[in-house]
Amino acid sequence: MALEAFHEHWRTRHAELIVRLPGLRRYVQNFPLETDAPYDAIAESSFDDTAAMKALARTPQYAAVLADEPGFIDPASMGSIITEEHVIKDGPAAGTKGIRFVRRDAGSPIDPFFRRWLDGGTSQSQSPAVSRHVQCHVRRSIYDSGRTPPYDGVEMIWFEKEPDRTCMLVRERTVA
């Protein structure tokens, strides 16, 4: 499927299905600004709690979302991580948004890694070019269960001025 057709389906038909999900608090679609971006799209879905997210599995609305996905998404290239949001700098989600997937060094314990990442993010957010900064850490329960997620977190930074080129730049579209 051509990228333009993928984005059109995702922005319209799929978004219409997603916003009907019970318990969904927020849904954001992120479209890459670069033509050679590592991802075709990044979605963010927010729920009030784990119970609301887990309750989706038994709903006809979620079944409709799953039925739609094979028509425009390659399942082998799709991934997801469940995170806890940490707002480092609260401000308007305006300007250019950068998204960076974060992976710790092999053998680095997760708790000290998260603490160092938060500390580093606090100093990075002092830049006047940054209007908002959020770190999303993979939930600790994932590691406690013995699983190894593909990433340890996602960092999202909104730039008022010159954007940071160490992350993927996207256009954000809040749907719900």
Secondary structure, 3 states (H helix, E strand, C coil): CCHHHHHHHHHHHHHHHHCCCCCEEEEEEEEECCCCCCCCCEEEEEECCHHHHHHHHHCHHHHHHHHHHHHCCCHHHCCCCCEEEEEEECCCCCCEEEEEEECCCCCCCHHHHHHHHHHHHHHHCCCCCEEEEEEEEECHHHHHCCCCCCCCEEEEEEECCCCCCCCEEEEEEECC
